Amino acid sequence: MPGPRPDLNTLAKEHWDLLVIGGGVTGAGILHQAAQLGIKVVLIEKHDFAWGTSSRSSKMVHGGLRYLKQGDLRLTRESLQERERLIQALPELVVRQHCLMPLRRGQFPGRWAMTLALALYDLLAGVRDHQWLPATTLQARVPGLDLAPLTGAMRYSDAMTDDSRLVLRLLHEAAGEGGTAMNYCTVLSVSRHESGEQQVRVRDADGTEVVIRAGAVINATGAWADQLSGASPRVRPQRGSHLFVPADRLPVEDCMTLINPRDQRPVFVFPWEGCTCIGTTDLDHRDDPDREPRATDEEVDYLLSLANGYFPDAKLVRGDIIATMAGVRPIIASGKGRDPSAERRDHAVWQQEGVITVSGGKLTTFRVIALDALVAAGCLSRQRARQLRRAAPTFRHADRLPEGLGHPLKPWPTGERLHQQVNWMLAHEQVRHLDDLMLRRTRLGLLHEQAGDTVLEELRPLVCQQLGWDEQRWHRERDRYLDIHQRAYRGAPA
Ligand SMILES: Cc1cc2nc3c(=O)[nH]c(=O)nc-3n(C[C@H](O)[C@H](O)[C@H](O)COP(=O)(O)OP(=O)(O)OC[C@H]3O[C@@H](n4cnc5c(N)ncnc54)[C@H](O)[C@@H]3O)c2cc1C
């Protein structure tokens, strides 16, 4: 497990082979790989684990048809192969999902071009799983879909996950292999001592500051990467937003890949943990990365209008939205002034003054990214990395966790089972604040009306007892959580 939370002063007394900055999927993936290799490794996260982009993605473990369209065969193949390996290795957390892409009359690419593209998609993945569905079949399969402008749909498959539970799973696995992770500690600076070792100044949330010594440092801070890289800026932060609506307001069983006829962008409408999720947008994001991003009114309107265009009878309005969720993609800038949607999604690794920085890429390819970063840090030879990349990932510590946590296609349990899971999270997952529990350990704050206020009250005795909170602390935490929810995740007013 990531926790119980280690003591910062104790970490500072040790010498580490490797220190990883950032507890998103990239940092957690590096921690896991490094620990498996027997490297003495520690990870430091400024906010909560998965607080950044890695709890705010579209939750797809996928090849990405758009990368195929952009001609990026390498990224598509790499992602598809990882998708297949992760489906095998984490069957309750990475789950195959059928996708449907409705095609409009006169639209390009049409049926035959899409059939060819999906044949290639399947070939790269090593599966055969696509099919043409005529409009008559769609009627029964997707009630409410406006068939009038459509000729039918292409069916293909990708996979869904729960992104923050994936990060936590990697942290648990890493801990099982001897890795250490700590949340709510900020890396302030990294400097190289004349002996060659890296000295990393870290501040805990209570103000304690220490220097941790490590042989190598990997800066895996995603959208923040330029702050610690010591090199010239490379990251172009881009925001993408999602809406969660009740499943009965927009029921879908498949992930619908809907091409917006206005700008030709794909938007997904998919079932997720008992709700329907609609997303995403793609916009340059110029806000402070430490301020939680939020969906703007324009983004909400864009997504509602796209969904209503395809499902006119649903008549979705702002009052239907349970929660919104915005994330910031760390895109490696091409510097060519491209449209945000046209920027490539692959990762880059660079170094300055001995600090290895890795940013960009996808949730899906966290293992590939981790191996590249470890090679750059001198922890792994290129040849060994190539072997590991081709091998099936090993997750050997499922027995450390309760079963079925974060199944992307099942609602969160209620009653006794939920209490048992939460009890376990409080004991083992470094929960410091209520928002950690409601937004990232569970996703109840995204999936329940009114920020999950009812379930919050139900969990109150358990949380207070386990974390030793008195009445005052509970109210402070509740206010903090509701304020964050209101600012960054609120369902839009009717
Ligand atoms: C809207 C959207 C949809 C997406 N959908 C998908 C998808 O469906 N499938 C897919 O494969 N990919 C998807 N992605 C991409 C994917 O989510 C990201 O590539 C991935 O989550 C990035 O992870 P990361 O660990 O690099 O960054 P992050 O998750 O942002 O982690 C970086 C961490 O570093 C921490 N940090 C920053 N500064 C410091 C410091 N000084 N000290 C300590 N810690 C620090 C931050 O708090 C943060 O937690 C999507 C991205 C977005 C925005």
The ligand as an ORCA input file, in Angstrom:
! r2SCAN-3c Opt
* xyz 0 1
  C      -9.296     15.411    -20.408
  C      -8.277     14.327    -20.532
  C      -8.639     13.078    -20.990
  C      -7.675     12.079    -21.102
  N      -8.087     10.843    -21.472
  C      -7.188      9.845    -21.560
  C      -7.625      8.545    -21.865
  O      -8.826      8.289    -21.987
  N      -6.706      7.573    -21.980
  C      -5.375      7.821    -21.824
  O      -4.597      6.888    -21.989
  N      -4.915      9.041    -21.486
  C      -5.795     10.056    -21.344
  N      -5.386     11.306    -20.982
  C      -3.957     11.538    -20.725
  C      -3.578     11.081    -19.319
  O      -4.583     11.349    -18.394
  C      -2.299     11.782    -18.882
  O      -1.320     11.589    -19.870
  C      -1.753     11.227    -17.575
  O      -2.741     11.175    -16.583
  C      -0.599     12.109    -17.098
  O      -0.124     11.565    -15.898
  P       1.110     12.204    -15.146
  O       1.423     11.323    -14.009
  O       2.205     12.486    -16.116
  O       0.580     13.625    -14.654
  P      -0.345     13.934    -13.390
  O      -1.378     12.913    -13.204
  O      -0.806     15.341    -13.533
  O       0.645     13.817    -12.177
  C       1.638     14.783    -11.891
  C       1.689     14.946    -10.381
  O       2.838     15.708    -10.022
  C       2.513     16.386     -8.833
  N       3.474     17.479     -8.621
  C       3.584     18.621     -9.329
  N       4.575     19.385     -8.836
  C       5.107     18.714     -7.787
  C       6.147     18.986     -6.856
  N       6.850     20.133     -6.917
  N       6.406     18.096     -5.889
  C       5.706     16.920     -5.812
  N       4.719     16.619     -6.673
  C       4.410     17.492     -7.650
  C       1.098     16.877     -9.079
  O       0.421     17.204     -7.887
  C       0.483     15.693     -9.831
  O      -0.260     14.842     -8.973
  C      -6.320     12.334    -20.804
  C      -5.956     13.601    -20.334
  C      -6.925     14.579    -20.179
  C      -6.563     15.923    -19.636
*
